[in-house]
């Protein structure tokens, strides 16, 4: 096992930004914060106090959270939060809303406020 960075690893901008913000509080780099989170997550999910089948059962909706230990609930909640974040990043809400005839407003990559119309046109609302 080496400590060299993986050349093809891709991480969302939102996660990097969160790692930078949290890392600044702890006086560590974003990379160090991400590695810390990964180690904590790995340790928690492989804990002998957490039964994988119970976690899967809870995530499938077959086991109520109040029937789980605190460690199990923590893993289930982390899994749910990660799944929501992943789906938000990969979901195309603007297309779905435009096809429903709704206008949306969002920030573009330069931080400008843009109004997106159902017909595909855009209106710049704020320079950022």
C-alpha positions in Angstrom: 0.0 0.0 0.0 1.3 3.4 -0.9 0.4 7.0 0.0 0.7 8.3 -3.5 -2.4 10.1 -4.9 -4.6 8.3 -7.3 -4.3 10.0 -10.6 -7.9 9.3 -11.9 -9.8 10.1 -8.7 -12.6 12.6 -9.4 -14.3 14.4 -6.5 -17.2 16.8 -6.7 -16.6 20.5 -6.3 -19.1 20.7 -3.5 -17.3 18.0 -1.5 -13.9 19.8 -2.1 -15.4 23.1 -1.0 -16.8 21.4 2.2 -13.4 19.9 2.9 -11.7 23.2 2.4 -14.1 24.9 4.8 -13.9 22.2 7.5 -10.1 21.8 7.0 -9.6 25.5 7.6 -11.3 25.1 11.0 -8.9 22.3 11.8 -5.8 23.9 10.1 -5.5 21.1 7.6 -5.6 21.0 3.8 -8.7 19.9 1.9 -6.9 16.7 0.9 -6.1 16.0 4.5 -9.7 16.6 5.5 -11.0 14.3 2.8 -8.6 11.6 3.9 -9.7 12.0 7.5 -13.4 11.7 6.5 -12.6 8.6 4.4 -10.8 7.0 7.3 -13.6 7.8 9.8 -16.2 6.5 7.3 -14.2 3.3 6.7 -13.8 2.7 10.4 -17.4 3.3 11.2 -18.8 1.2 8.4 -16.5 -1.7 9.2 -17.1 -1.5 13.0 -17.8 -4.8 14.7 -20.7 -3.0 16.4 -22.4 -2.4 13.0 -24.1 -5.4 11.3 -24.1 -4.9 7.5 -27.3 -6.9 7.0 -29.1 -4.6 9.6 -27.8 -1.5 7.8 -29.0 -2.8 4.4 -32.4 -3.8 5.9 -32.8 -0.3 7.4 -31.8 1.4 4.1 -34.4 -0.8 2.3 -37.1 0.4 4.8 -37.5 -3.0 6.5 -35.9 -2.2 9.9 -37.0 0.9 11.8 -34.2 3.2 13.0 -35.4 3.0 16.6 -34.7 -0.7 16.5 -31.0 0.0 15.8 -28.0 0.8 18.0 -26.6 4.3 17.9 -23.6 3.2 15.8 -26.0 1.5 13.3 -28.1 4.6 13.1 -25.0 6.7 12.5 -24.0 4.5 9.5 -27.6 4.5 8.1 -27.8 8.3 8.4 -24.4 8.8 6.7 -25.4 6.4 3.9 -28.7 8.3 3.4 -27.0 11.7 3.4 -24.3 10.5 0.9 -26.9 9.1 -1.4 -29.0 12.3 -1.3 -25.8 14.4 -2.0 -24.8 12.1 -4.9 -28.3 12.3 -6.5 -28.5 16.1 -6.2 -25.2 16.4 -8.0 -26.3 14.1 -10.8 -29.9 15.2 -11.1 -31.0 17.5 -13.9 -33.7 19.5 -12.2 -33.7 22.3 -14.7 -34.7 20.1 -17.6 -37.5 18.5 -15.6 -38.8 21.9 -14.5 -38.4 23.4 -18.0 -40.4 20.6 -19.4 -43.1 21.4 -16.9 -43.1 25.0 -18.1 -41.4 26.4 -15.1 -38.8 29.2 -15.0 -35.9 28.6 -12.6 -33.1 30.8 -11.2 -29.6 29.5 -10.4 -26.0 30.6 -10.2 -23.8 29.8 -13.2 -20.2 28.7 -13.0 -19.1 32.4 -12.7 -21.4 33.0 -9.7 -23.9 35.1 -11.7 -27.6 34.8 -11.1 -29.3 33.5 -14.2 -33.0 33.0 -14.9 -33.6 30.0 -17.1 -36.8 30.0 -19.1 -38.7 26.9 -20.3 -38.1 27.8 -24.0 -34.3 27.5 -23.4 -33.5 31.3 -23.2 -31.7 32.8 -20.3 -31.8 36.2 -18.6 -28.8 37.5 -16.6 -30.3 38.9 -13.3 -27.1 39.7 -11.4 -23.4 40.0 -12.4 -22.3 38.2 -9.2 
